[in-house]
């Protein structure tokens, strides 16, 4: 069983900065962490590796400093890691990101692709599903539990707001995972030490069968028009009303928006 995990190193959202000209995140000098939903996916992949002797490859697209995260994944038990990094990939939105990832993933053998539900820097939950569509494989999103795998059928529990649903999907397939589904395992000193002896495969634009118009800012149909800090105002309308009167006032406000 070959498993590919999509992971992302994200800026610590408590110290996020925005380039006011391009509208993109400023990552230089900002502390970075592995994306929580992706780490849940890594842990689920490691569990499948323990059960089915699976081969696990982690793939990320990002700047060179993402190597630190990949070393950590090697220390946790991932077999191989790949870094897609090139200045031409910079500024990619979810569409350009998924295009780049899918172009590379097509070159690898896989039975299952695991992606985190969403990244905390964008909160779009789009890259995983877009990759599945561009690869032409089935997908199950918002997975809260991997229940069983009897090749080629994977049984999972999908979470909704108020209930869950058990689904079977035929592999090769892609699933997206929730960070509440597990607690990632700890690393030990020996594995951390050995991680620095293992290679990191690096992929650039020249290694992919893509046009420059498909990647980075040029390949991104989503453009940020403006970024700003929301101004909070303390003054607000206050009314001392009975319950029926208050209900009528709220209804009048809502009707104005509906109309």
Short mmCIF file of the C-alpha atoms (twelve columns), coordinates in Angstrom:
data_MODEL
# 
_entry.id   MODEL 
# 
loop_
_atom_site.group_PDB 
_atom_site.id 
_atom_site.type_symbol 
_atom_site.label_atom_id 
_atom_site.label_alt_id 
_atom_site.label_comp_id 
_atom_site.label_asym_id 
_atom_site.label_seq_id 
_atom_site.Cartn_x 
_atom_site.Cartn_y 
_atom_site.Cartn_z 
_atom_site.pdbx_PDB_model_num 
ATOM 1   C CA . UNK A 1   0.000   0.000  0.000   1 
ATOM 2   C CA . UNK A 2   1.425   3.361  -1.074  1 
ATOM 3   C CA . UNK A 3   0.178   6.418  0.802   1 
ATOM 4   C CA . UNK A 4   0.858   10.035 -0.132  1 
ATOM 5   C CA . UNK A 5   0.298   12.747 2.472   1 
ATOM 6   C CA . UNK A 6   -0.115  16.390 1.513   1 
ATOM 7   C CA . UNK A 7   1.299   18.636 4.210   1 
ATOM 8   C CA . UNK A 8   1.864   22.354 4.582   1 
ATOM 9   C CA . UNK A 9   4.034   24.495 6.795   1 
ATOM 10  C CA . UNK A 10  1.897   27.442 7.837   1 
ATOM 11  C CA . UNK A 11  2.668   30.734 9.583   1 
ATOM 12  C CA . UNK A 12  1.686   30.980 13.230  1 
ATOM 13  C CA . UNK A 13  -1.649  32.736 12.830  1 
ATOM 14  C CA . UNK A 14  -1.062  34.816 15.957  1 
ATOM 15  C CA . UNK A 15  1.750   36.616 14.106  1 
ATOM 16  C CA . UNK A 16  0.405   36.712 10.551  1 
ATOM 17  C CA . UNK A 17  1.413   39.638 8.332   1 
ATOM 18  C CA . UNK A 18  0.059   40.663 4.930   1 
ATOM 19  C CA . UNK A 19  1.877   42.268 1.982   1 
ATOM 20  C CA . UNK A 20  -0.347  45.275 1.287   1 
ATOM 21  C CA . UNK A 21  0.735   45.426 -2.364  1 
ATOM 22  C CA . UNK A 22  0.223   41.795 -3.421  1 
ATOM 23  C CA . UNK A 23  -2.282  40.785 -0.735  1 
ATOM 24  C CA . UNK A 24  -0.277  37.625 0.011   1 
ATOM 25  C CA . UNK A 25  1.117   36.398 3.321   1 
ATOM 26  C CA . UNK A 26  4.549   37.591 4.402   1 
ATOM 27  C CA . UNK A 27  6.272   34.408 5.558   1 
ATOM 28  C CA . UNK A 28  9.831   35.683 5.988   1 
ATOM 29  C CA . UNK A 29  10.689  36.013 9.665   1 
ATOM 30  C CA . UNK A 30  7.296   34.667 10.779  1 
ATOM 31  C CA . UNK A 31  7.327   31.541 13.009  1 
ATOM 32  C CA . UNK A 32  5.974   28.504 11.157  1 
ATOM 33  C CA . UNK A 33  4.257   25.349 12.367  1 
ATOM 34  C CA . UNK A 34  3.002   22.170 10.657  1 
ATOM 35  C CA . UNK A 35  -0.655  22.546 9.733   1 
ATOM 36  C CA . UNK A 36  -2.742  20.771 12.440  1 
ATOM 37  C CA . UNK A 37  -5.194  19.036 10.083  1 
ATOM 38  C CA . UNK A 38  -2.248  17.756 8.023   1 
ATOM 39  C CA . UNK A 39  -0.544  16.359 11.119  1 
ATOM 40  C CA . UNK A 40  -3.702  14.383 11.857  1 
ATOM 41  C CA . UNK A 41  -3.441  12.970 8.346   1 
ATOM 42  C CA . UNK A 42  0.185   12.018 8.929   1 
ATOM 43  C CA . UNK A 43  -0.751  10.177 12.115  1 
ATOM 44  C CA . UNK A 44  -3.539  8.261  10.343  1 
ATOM 45  C CA . UNK A 45  -1.090  7.324  7.588   1 
ATOM 46  C CA . UNK A 46  1.397   6.071  10.172  1 
ATOM 47  C CA . UNK A 47  -1.342  3.935  11.724  1 
ATOM 48  C CA . UNK A 48  -2.058  2.407  8.309   1 
ATOM 49  C CA . UNK A 49  1.670   1.861  7.869   1 
ATOM 50  C CA . UNK A 50  1.775   -0.025 11.172  1 
ATOM 51  C CA . UNK A 51  -1.175  -2.217 10.153  1 
ATOM 52  C CA . UNK A 52  -0.512  -2.847 6.461   1 
ATOM 53  C CA . UNK A 53  3.248   -2.236 6.014   1 
ATOM 54  C CA . UNK A 54  2.380   0.762  3.856   1 
ATOM 55  C CA . UNK A 55  5.003   3.006  2.292   1 
ATOM 56  C CA . UNK A 56  4.413   6.631  3.270   1 
ATOM 57  C CA . UNK A 57  5.557   9.664  1.282   1 
ATOM 58  C CA . UNK A 58  4.903   13.222 2.479   1 
ATOM 59  C CA . UNK A 59  4.700   15.989 -0.135  1 
ATOM 60  C CA . UNK A 60  4.722   19.723 0.519   1 
ATOM 61  C CA . UNK A 61  4.879   22.828 -1.641  1 
ATOM 62  C CA . UNK A 62  6.561   25.814 -0.061  1 
ATOM 63  C CA . UNK A 63  9.751   27.779 0.578   1 
ATOM 64  C CA . UNK A 64  13.100  26.125 1.386   1 
ATOM 65  C CA . UNK A 65  12.537  26.485 5.156   1 
ATOM 66  C CA . UNK A 66  9.784   23.846 4.871   1 
ATOM 67  C CA . UNK A 67  12.652  21.343 5.032   1 
ATOM 68  C CA . UNK A 68  12.525  21.666 8.840   1 
ATOM 69  C CA . UNK A 69  8.972   20.338 8.872   1 
ATOM 70  C CA . UNK A 70  9.911   17.504 6.525   1 
ATOM 71  C CA . UNK A 71  12.759  16.472 8.850   1 
ATOM 72  C CA . UNK A 72  10.221  16.312 11.647  1 
ATOM 73  C CA . UNK A 73  7.978   14.048 9.556   1 
ATOM 74  C CA . UNK A 74  10.899  11.728 8.842   1 
ATOM 75  C CA . UNK A 75  11.528  11.577 12.586  1 
ATOM 76  C CA . UNK A 76  7.900   10.582 13.138  1 
ATOM 77  C CA . UNK A 77  8.153   7.619  10.776  1 
ATOM 78  C CA . UNK A 78  7.477   8.896  7.260   1 
ATOM 79  C CA . UNK A 79  9.521   6.935  4.692   1 
ATOM 80  C CA . UNK A 80  10.152  9.638  2.079   1 
ATOM 81  C CA . UNK A 81  9.614   13.383 1.841   1 
ATOM 82  C CA . UNK A 82  9.362   15.684 -1.172  1 
ATOM 83  C CA . UNK A 83  9.626   19.486 -1.314  1 
ATOM 84  C CA . UNK A 84  8.147   21.321 -4.299  1 
ATOM 85  C CA . UNK A 85  9.891   24.679 -4.178  1 
ATOM 86  C CA . UNK A 86  10.513  27.276 -6.865  1 
ATOM 87  C CA . UNK A 87  10.174  31.050 -7.098  1 
ATOM 88  C CA . UNK A 88  7.744   30.458 -9.952  1 
ATOM 89  C CA . UNK A 89  5.383   28.717 -7.492  1 
ATOM 90  C CA . UNK A 90  5.255   31.798 -5.222  1 
ATOM 91  C CA . UNK A 91  1.920   33.513 -4.635  1 
ATOM 92  C CA . UNK A 92  -0.152  30.512 -5.751  1 
ATOM 93  C CA . UNK A 93  -3.798  30.389 -4.755  1 
ATOM 94  C CA . UNK A 94  -5.550  27.058 -4.165  1 
ATOM 95  C CA . UNK A 95  -6.111  26.485 -7.890  1 
ATOM 96  C CA . UNK A 96  -2.468  26.977 -8.850  1 
ATOM 97  C CA . UNK A 97  -1.324  25.025 -5.796  1 
ATOM 98  C CA . UNK A 98  -3.514  22.027 -6.626  1 
ATOM 99  C CA . UNK A 99  -2.429  22.188 -10.275 1 
ATOM 100 C CA . UNK A 100 1.229   22.017 -9.256  1 
ATOM 101 C CA . UNK A 101 0.693   19.256 -6.704  1 
ATOM 102 C CA . UNK A 102 -1.434  17.154 -9.054  1 
ATOM 103 C CA . UNK A 103 1.162   17.443 -11.824 1 
ATOM 104 C CA . UNK A 104 3.754   15.939 -9.503  1 
ATOM 105 C CA . UNK A 105 1.519   13.338 -7.861  1 
ATOM 106 C CA . UNK A 106 0.715   11.916 -11.293 1 
ATOM 107 C CA . UNK A 107 4.324   10.734 -11.439 1 
ATOM 108 C CA . UNK A 108 4.049   8.665  -8.244  1 
ATOM 109 C CA . UNK A 109 2.381   5.323  -7.486  1 
ATOM 110 C CA . UNK A 110 -0.325  5.602  -4.817  1 
ATOM 111 C CA . UNK A 111 -3.316  3.818  -3.369  1 
ATOM 112 C CA . UNK A 112 -4.401  6.603  -1.032  1 
ATOM 113 C CA . UNK A 113 -3.797  10.345 -0.758  1 
ATOM 114 C CA . UNK A 114 -4.403  11.958 2.632   1 
ATOM 115 C CA . UNK A 115 -4.751  15.711 2.969   1 
ATOM 116 C CA . UNK A 116 -5.722  17.797 5.961   1 
ATOM 117 C CA . UNK A 117 -9.200  19.285 5.786   1 
ATOM 118 C CA . UNK A 118 -7.824  22.826 5.494   1 
ATOM 119 C CA . UNK A 119 -4.820  24.999 6.293   1 
ATOM 120 C CA . UNK A 120 -5.107  27.514 9.118   1 
ATOM 121 C CA . UNK A 121 -3.580  30.318 7.028   1 
ATOM 122 C CA . UNK A 122 -6.243  30.211 4.317   1 
ATOM 123 C CA . UNK A 123 -9.140  28.162 5.762   1 
ATOM 124 C CA . UNK A 124 -10.437 27.355 2.269   1 
ATOM 125 C CA . UNK A 125 -10.537 23.520 2.439   1 
ATOM 126 C CA . UNK A 126 -10.090 23.549 -1.346  1 
ATOM 127 C CA . UNK A 127 -6.653  22.108 -2.168  1 
ATOM 128 C CA . UNK A 128 -7.398  18.477 -1.283  1 
ATOM 129 C CA . UNK A 129 -10.669 18.290 -3.250  1 
ATOM 130 C CA . UNK A 130 -9.132  20.148 -6.203  1 
ATOM 131 C CA . UNK A 131 -6.198  17.718 -6.320  1 
ATOM 132 C CA . UNK A 132 -8.629  14.774 -6.354  1 
ATOM 133 C CA . UNK A 133 -10.591 16.318 -9.232  1 
ATOM 134 C CA . UNK A 134 -7.443  16.994 -11.260 1 
ATOM 135 C CA . UNK A 135 -6.264  13.422 -10.699 1 
ATOM 136 C CA . UNK A 136 -9.709  12.049 -11.542 1 
ATOM 137 C CA . UNK A 137 -10.051 10.003 -8.345  1 
ATOM 138 C CA . UNK A 138 -12.891 9.740  -5.782  1 
ATOM 139 C CA . UNK A 139 -12.688 11.706 -2.558  1 
ATOM 140 C CA . UNK A 140 -14.181 11.801 0.930   1 
ATOM 141 C CA . UNK A 141 -13.771 15.011 2.916   1 
ATOM 142 C CA . UNK A 142 -14.083 15.743 6.647   1 
ATOM 143 C CA . UNK A 143 -13.020 12.257 7.684   1 
ATOM 144 C CA . UNK A 144 -13.073 11.776 11.455  1 
ATOM 145 C CA . UNK A 145 -12.091 8.087  11.487  1 
ATOM 146 C CA . UNK A 146 -10.500 5.510  9.205   1 
ATOM 147 C CA . UNK A 147 -12.359 2.350  10.151  1 
ATOM 148 C CA . UNK A 148 -10.963 -0.353 7.866   1 
ATOM 149 C CA . UNK A 149 -9.062  -1.101 4.690   1 
ATOM 150 C CA . UNK A 150 -9.699  -4.198 2.628   1 
ATOM 151 C CA . UNK A 151 -7.998  -3.491 -0.700  1 
ATOM 152 C CA . UNK A 152 -9.236  -1.747 -2.685  1 
ATOM 153 C CA . UNK A 153 -12.026 -0.593 -0.322  1 
ATOM 154 C CA . UNK A 154 -11.382 1.990  2.393   1 
ATOM 155 C CA . UNK A 155 -14.093 2.444  5.027   1 
ATOM 156 C CA . UNK A 156 -14.246 5.832  6.742   1 
ATOM 157 C CA . UNK A 157 -16.513 7.891  8.977   1 
ATOM 158 C CA . UNK A 158 -17.329 11.323 7.574   1 
ATOM 159 C CA . UNK A 159 -18.307 14.111 9.970   1 
ATOM 160 C CA . UNK A 160 -21.172 16.517 9.424   1 
ATOM 161 C CA . UNK A 161 -22.279 19.277 11.779  1 
ATOM 162 C CA . UNK A 162 -24.824 17.165 13.660  1 
ATOM 163 C CA . UNK A 163 -24.173 13.577 12.580  1 
ATOM 164 C CA . UNK A 164 -21.646 11.203 11.008  1 
ATOM 165 C CA . UNK A 165 -21.874 8.898  7.996   1 
ATOM 166 C CA . UNK A 166 -19.966 5.665  7.289   1 
ATOM 167 C CA . UNK A 167 -18.794 5.490  3.686   1 
ATOM 168 C CA . UNK A 168 -16.841 3.069  1.524   1 
ATOM 169 C CA . UNK A 169 -14.554 4.430  -1.188  1 
ATOM 170 C CA . UNK A 170 -12.624 2.516  -3.825  1 
ATOM 171 C CA . UNK A 171 -8.906  3.268  -3.929  1 
ATOM 172 C CA . UNK A 172 -7.012  5.009  -5.355  1 
ATOM 173 C CA . UNK A 173 -8.807  7.828  -3.589  1 
ATOM 174 C CA . UNK A 174 -8.222  10.998 -1.581  1 
ATOM 175 C CA . UNK A 175 -9.503  11.754 1.907   1 
ATOM 176 C CA . UNK A 176 -9.225  14.901 4.003   1 
ATOM 177 C CA . UNK A 177 -8.763  14.591 7.757   1 
ATOM 178 C CA . UNK A 178 -9.837  16.531 10.854  1 
ATOM 179 C CA . UNK A 179 -7.305  17.471 13.533  1 
ATOM 180 C CA . UNK A 180 -9.665  16.185 16.234  1 
ATOM 181 C CA . UNK A 181 -9.447  12.578 15.029  1 
ATOM 182 C CA . UNK A 182 -6.184  11.740 16.802  1 
ATOM 183 C CA . UNK A 183 -3.151  12.950 18.725  1 
ATOM 184 C CA . UNK A 184 0.072   12.830 16.670  1 
ATOM 185 C CA . UNK A 185 2.711   10.548 18.147  1 
ATOM 186 C CA . UNK A 186 5.852   11.906 19.760  1 
ATOM 187 C CA . UNK A 187 9.342   11.667 18.320  1 
ATOM 188 C CA . UNK A 188 12.301  10.034 20.043  1 
ATOM 189 C CA . UNK A 189 15.901  11.218 20.075  1 
ATOM 190 C CA . UNK A 190 17.194  8.413  17.861  1 
ATOM 191 C CA . UNK A 191 14.620  9.047  15.130  1 
ATOM 192 C CA . UNK A 192 15.291  12.787 15.223  1 
ATOM 193 C CA . UNK A 193 19.025  12.123 14.836  1 
ATOM 194 C CA . UNK A 194 18.490  9.698  11.965  1 
ATOM 195 C CA . UNK A 195 16.128  12.103 10.195  1 
ATOM 196 C CA . UNK A 196 19.052  14.374 9.368   1 
ATOM 197 C CA . UNK A 197 20.774  11.524 7.531   1 
ATOM 198 C CA . UNK A 198 17.840  10.943 5.190   1 
ATOM 199 C CA . UNK A 199 17.454  12.725 1.836   1 
ATOM 200 C CA . UNK A 200 14.809  15.294 0.932   1 
ATOM 201 C CA . UNK A 201 13.739  15.079 -2.684  1 
ATOM 202 C CA . UNK A 202 13.435  18.544 -4.260  1 
ATOM 203 C CA . UNK A 203 11.182  19.312 -7.212  1 
ATOM 204 C CA . UNK A 204 11.227  22.589 -9.158  1 
ATOM 205 C CA . UNK A 205 9.234   24.051 -12.025 1 
ATOM 206 C CA . UNK A 206 11.589  22.496 -14.607 1 
ATOM 207 C CA . UNK A 207 10.749  19.018 -13.268 1 
ATOM 208 C CA . UNK A 208 7.042   19.342 -14.018 1 
ATOM 209 C CA . UNK A 209 5.151   19.270 -17.286 1 
ATOM 210 C CA . UNK A 210 3.504   22.648 -16.701 1 
ATOM 211 C CA . UNK A 211 3.396   26.065 -18.296 1 
ATOM 212 C CA . UNK A 212 4.367   29.199 -16.367 1 
ATOM 213 C CA . UNK A 213 0.813   30.473 -16.827 1 
ATOM 214 C CA . UNK A 214 -0.423  27.530 -14.719 1 
ATOM 215 C CA . UNK A 215 1.639   28.162 -11.574 1 
ATOM 216 C CA . UNK A 216 2.241   30.861 -8.973  1 
ATOM 217 C CA . UNK A 217 0.543   34.225 -9.306  1 
ATOM 218 C CA . UNK A 218 0.167   33.813 -13.074 1 
ATOM 219 C CA . UNK A 219 -1.856  30.650 -12.593 1 
ATOM 220 C CA . UNK A 220 -4.012  32.023 -9.774  1 
ATOM 221 C CA . UNK A 221 -7.511  33.223 -10.757 1 
ATOM 222 C CA . UNK A 222 -8.095  34.326 -7.158  1 
ATOM 223 C CA . UNK A 223 -6.736  37.817 -6.590  1 
ATOM 224 C CA . UNK A 224 -6.811  39.705 -3.285  1 
ATOM 225 C CA . UNK A 225 -8.239  43.179 -3.965  1 
ATOM 226 C CA . UNK A 226 -7.612  44.652 -0.534  1 
ATOM 227 C CA . UNK A 227 -6.579  43.663 2.982   1 
ATOM 228 C CA . UNK A 228 -7.311  45.701 6.068   1 
ATOM 229 C CA . UNK A 229 -7.733  45.482 9.820   1 
ATOM 230 C CA . UNK A 230 -11.348 45.569 10.887  1 
ATOM 231 C CA . UNK A 231 -12.204 48.560 13.056  1 
ATOM 232 C CA . UNK A 232 -14.306 47.745 16.114  1 
ATOM 233 C CA . UNK A 233 -16.693 50.394 17.406  1 
ATOM 234 C CA . UNK A 234 -17.953 50.449 20.963  1 
ATOM 235 C CA . UNK A 235 -21.125 52.426 20.247  1 
ATOM 236 C CA . UNK A 236 -24.202 50.366 19.446  1 
ATOM 237 C CA . UNK A 237 -27.963 50.797 19.480  1 
ATOM 238 C CA . UNK A 238 -29.502 49.718 22.752  1 
ATOM 239 C CA . UNK A 239 -33.215 49.197 23.336  1 
ATOM 240 C CA . UNK A 240 -35.096 48.304 26.505  1 
ATOM 241 C CA . UNK A 241 -38.046 46.338 25.182  1 
ATOM 242 C CA . UNK A 242 -40.397 43.600 26.209  1 
ATOM 243 C CA . UNK A 243 -39.910 40.171 24.643  1 
ATOM 244 C CA . UNK A 244 -42.651 40.621 21.985  1 
ATOM 245 C CA . UNK A 245 -41.370 44.081 21.080  1 
ATOM 246 C CA . UNK A 246 -37.788 42.852 20.877  1 
ATOM 247 C CA . UNK A 247 -38.858 40.000 18.594  1 
ATOM 248 C CA . UNK A 248 -40.608 42.442 16.259  1 
ATOM 249 C CA . UNK A 249 -37.514 44.673 16.139  1 
ATOM 250 C CA . UNK A 250 -35.194 41.759 15.320  1 
ATOM 251 C CA . UNK A 251 -37.639 40.547 12.649  1 
ATOM 252 C CA . UNK A 252 -37.684 43.993 11.066  1 
ATOM 253 C CA . UNK A 253 -33.895 44.039 10.820  1 
ATOM 254 C CA . UNK A 254 -33.827 40.545 9.287   1 
ATOM 255 C CA . UNK A 255 -36.557 41.358 6.777   1 
ATOM 256 C CA . UNK A 256 -34.554 44.355 5.586   1 
ATOM 257 C CA . UNK A 257 -31.623 42.053 4.711   1 
ATOM 258 C CA . UNK A 258 -33.869 39.449 3.045   1 
ATOM 259 C CA . UNK A 259 -35.572 42.006 0.870   1 
# 
